[in-house]
Amino acid sequence: MQGFTGFMWLLSTALIVFSGFALVDAATRREDAYRAADKKTKPFWLIILGLAFVVNLIFNILSFLPIIGLVATIVYMVDVRPALRGLPGGGRSRRGGSSSDGPYGPYNGGR
């Protein structure tokens, strides 16, 4: 029985890491990327994946709630994430851009 308990602990930890990765990935994508990929909104996915993460932390793997959270996480990872990554820039938030950057790159003042 001890081997089964260890396996279930390992499986539960893997689900927590998997849903945590999906949550962080969804949080780092731009809001407009979700609309451009014709997926649900960023707040929708953050709420769903956040609930999946919390459910995986609280409930036992043998309960049905972590299974629902796993399904939501899998849907994000195999459907939404590839669509966001297929967009120009990968749908990632831009950090550290210059104030002179335009929508197509840096503005050089007509030079």
Steps between C-alpha positions, in 0.01 A plus 500: 500500500794731562601480132151605391505795741836611363373471142189704581714768667722514192198522270346775712826697497523463121144635462582800721812579296314452169212728597741754650700512178183552296388778735833684476505454123149642467590796721800595284303515174356828371127565536459585131670173401204304634261703285729472196515121540118494534513337844327597824631806683811510714304552826287195415807278463668647807193425712460146361869413535522668842207293624661186356824580682325563833285187464811293433660644814201432725331181382617142474573369150227237541234773518322613183591870535872456419398300193286794380794732564728265307262505203495883502879512520536253213258704287710811560828321426393322179258755352547853633877510560598383147259756350657777709853387419414505127440874511781744417708546814350185651232702676748594772486828687762749387729618775759772489391652170602853416248782518575568133400150390210490260280206414750370241824576683699805605401834354804659341356845424475450124869432448 
